[in-house]
Amino acid sequence: MRTAIATVCLSGTLPEKLEAIAAAKFKGVEIFENDLLSFNGTPAEVRRMAADLGLEIITFQPFRDFEGMPEPHRGKALSRAERKFDVMAELGCDLLLVCSNVSPDALGGVDRAAADFRELGERAAKRGLRVGYEALAWGRHVSDYRDAWEVVRRADHPSVGLILDSFHILARKTDLTPMRAIPKDRIFLVQLADAPLLEMDYLSWSRHYRSFPGQGELAVDAFMDALQATGYDGLLSHEIFSDRFRAGSARSVAIDGQRSLIFMLDELRRRTGTAVPGLPALPPRAACAGVEFVEFAMDQTAAADFETLLAGLGFAKAGQHKSKDVARWRQGDINIIVNREKEGFAHSFNITHGSAVCAIALRVADASATIERAVKLLDQPFRQGVGPGELEIPAVRGLGGSLVYFVDRTSAPSGIWDVDFDLVAQGAGAREAGLVRFDHISQSMHDEEMLTWLLFYTSLLDLAKTRVHDVLDPGGIVQSQVVASEDGALRLVLNASQSQRTLASRFLNGLFGSGVQHIALATDDIFATVGRLRENGVDLLPIPENYYDDLEARTDLAPEAIARLAESQILYDRDGSSEYFQVYTQTLDNGFFFEIVERRNYAGFGAVNAPIRLAAQTRLAPHPAMPRA
């Protein structure tokens, strides 16, 4: 199958869009009429630009309000089509997309529409062109692909074919079974789009909330299975209308589009066991066995303060890098790296972002296979020089310019710590606080980036996504979505907000980019852990008494149990018989903080407590400057 993308998917001018599409390795492009109308040049110039970039213009679209019009509107519509054919000849494009009529003047009737398309097909054929008919979900008389197919079938003209759009079909929950019987040669184009499940009119939903396959919640996999049954091996093209995409980088969005198609087709191949023409062979998504380490890039002053906090949290310095100013702090199965180097990647990251998480290392079965898959998904691999005898750990660029490392036992059977680090004997005063593993990592990002990183994680790693959850911050709404492995070995929380007043957005401003805002560490006894933290002088986030008064009213917890929670500043949630306990450190100057959690067969993240935590943090945070009018 050949892949393409419509210019309407991207922000920018038409030349910028074409350059981004070519850079993302697409070979075909749909020219959206508005992009051509706003271009200060001729269609022939667009054709030359596309050709110079190695792009084929596959479609000119859309042609609206055509079929079923009474005279004199019918004659005018045919005249409009002739002018579009003139433009197509200059563009070097042979397919005109005709979407179903939404005009109040349109008349119904399949035979009437078929006659109109027969006439249009005859005119197109004289010029060596074709027309494709697409059912809009909000079409006046034709809003179902089955009706559009019947129009095409009755038109019975070789230059008239069907265009299938996954959004229009899946948004209406149309039965996919009849699609399997459509002759593949009568399908001229397939357009792909996903979207979140929303309760709104089809037009608004389509115009603002579409996304690439894998980023939404529509049954795109079922759509592709039905399409595969037809034997279709033609063009697959993205047509995405999205406020987020329009706010983002054209190059980044185009790469997401290509990554989405590669991921979707690879999943199709694995489900059906059928080879997909043109698809490179990919290793399977990597199963993640957990987080090996989190690395912080820091200067000397910030590192000293941070290591004091780590010691208070019960961590002990367990290793010193053999050739670099890099320390390993450990507790249970948790490894935190503090990098003070004055050259190399971490140093550059620190100069740009200040003291922050610069890398996360994930445990996978085969790091080489993971990197191979990443490269084929257009992720950016990363390499830097290593010293003699040191390990080169495979990595790709991650959120905010950080790194995601992949560690396995094949490249380092004894583990990276024995190769790169000298053991540091723990002092007599080193006392653990009962922290045993990474529970989850929370990343804050710009709103227009959220779908990018959702697709990055779910296409590369064997992770599932949850539905988007809206969290109430005193400064606005934060959208939160989780990607996690089935066994919970890796949980990542992705947060974004359009408001500049939320703590997430203020963190981004301070970091000069997206990054890890907090890390949750697990304990098996949160009360004992809190007791040890207090003994060590760790300041915890104070929770208002009103929270515990409400907890007494809405739960059946005994008064003494609530009093114990209040005394320890612990937040609590319950789901049936499952329980969740969480407590927070106070926020550091860079906006980062730790969370300590105990799960008792609980799968969530204490969403009910998020507004309480955010309000408590906001009270202690410096007040942001008021924006200028």
C-alpha positions, 0 to 999 in steps of 0.5 A: 500500500502507498501512503499519503497525507492531505495538506489540511493536516498540517500548519504553515504555508503550502511550501512549508507543508510540502517540505514537511510531508517529503521530510516525513518520507511520504510519497503522495499528497492530497492538495486541499483547495484552501491551501492552493487558493492561499498560495501565491503562485500557479497550480503548475508551480505547485506541481513542480514543487511537489515533483522536486520533493519527490511527491505525487499529487494524488488528489485535489479536494474537496468538491462540495454540493454536487449531486442531487441539485435541481436546475439551474444549480446542477448545470452550475455544479457541472461547470464548476467541476470543469474548472476544477478539472482545469486546475487538476490538469495543471497540478498533474493530479487525476482524482477529484474528491467529491463529498456528499451534498450538504446543501438544503437545496439538494434533492434525494434519491440514489438514481438521481445522484447516480445519474449526476455522477455518470455525467461527471464521470463521462466528463472526467474520462474525456480528460483522463481524470477520475472522481471519487465519492465520499459520504460525509457523516453529516451529509444531507441525503448520503451520510453512510458509505453503503449509500455512497457505494450504491450511488457509485455502483448504479453510476456504473462508470469506470471513472467514478469510484468510492472514497472511504473515510474511517472517521465518517464511518466509525463516528456513526458506528456504521456496520463494517461487514458490507465493506468486505464485499466492495470490489477493491478496484471500485475503491479509489482512495482510503482516508484514515483518521482516528478521534476521541469518543465525544458526544457532539455533532459530527461536523464539530467533532470532525473539524476539531478533534480528529487525530492519527490512528493510534492517538484516538479511540475509534475502531480503526483496527476493525476498519482496517480488517474490513478493508483488508478483506477486500484485497485493497492495495491502493492509497492510504492517506491521512485526512486530519482536521485538528486544532492541536495539529494546527498549533504544532510543528508541521514537520513533527506532525508529518512524522507522527502521521508516517509513524502512525501508518507504519504502526497501524500497518504493522499491527494489521500484519500481526493480526491477520498474518498477511504481508502488507506490500511496502511495509518494512519488517519491524520487530515487535513492540518491546515489552518493558520490565520496568525502569532501570534508572532515572537520570538528573542533570545538575550543577554542583550546587543543585546536586548537593541539595538534591542528594540531601533530599535523596538521603532524607528519602532513604537513598544511599550513594551506591556507586560512582562512575569510573570516569565521570562525575556521575553518582548512583543513588539506590533504594530497593529496586530504584536507581537515581543517577545524579550527573554533574558532568561539565561536558557531554549531553547531560551538561548541555541539557542542564544548560538549556533546562536547568536541573531536571530529569535528562534521561530515563532507562527502560528494561527491555528483553532486546535493546537492539531490536527496540532500537531497530523498531524505533528507527523504522518508526522514525524515532531519533536514535542518539549516540555519544562517545564512551570511554574505554571499557564503558557500555554504550547504551542504546537510546532515542530522543525523548520528551523535551530533548531528553533521552530514553535508554534501553537496557537488557541483559544481553549487552551487559549480562552482569548489569550496567552498574558493574561495568560503568560504576565503582561500588561505594560502601554505605555508611553506618548511618544509611537507613532505607525508608521502605521505598521499593520501586518506581511506581509511575513517572509523570511528564508535563508537556505542551498541549499540542505535543500530547498526541505525539508522545502518546503515539511515540510510547504506544508504537514503540513499547507494548503499552496500552493507553487509558482514556483522557481524564480532566484534572482541575487545577486552580489555574485551569484544566489539565488533561491527563492520560496514562500509558502503561504495561499490562503488569504495571511494570511501566506507568507513564502519566502524560499531562498537558494544559492549554492554560498558562496558569496551571502548575504543569504549564508553569513547570514548562515555563521554568524548564524551557520545555517539556519534561518529567515533573514528578516521580512516584515511588512505591512503598509497601508500608506508607505509614512506616515510610512517612515516619522515617521521612519525618525522622530524616527531616523531609518536608511533606506537602501539607493537606488541609483538615477540610480534606479529612473531614470530607473523607470521614463523610464520604467513606466508612473509615474509622475515625482513628484511621482518618486521624492517622492519615491526617497526622501523616498528610496522606491522601486516600482513595478506594475502589471497591476493596482496593485502596490507594495511599499517597503523600508528596514531598514539597516542590523543589525550586525547579517545580519537580517533586516526589510522590510516595504511594502504596497500592493495595490491589489498586490500579488507578492514580488517585484522580479524586485527590489530584485537585486537593494536591494541586491546590495545596501545591499552588498555595506554596508555589510562588504566585505567577506574574499576571499576563499583560493585556 
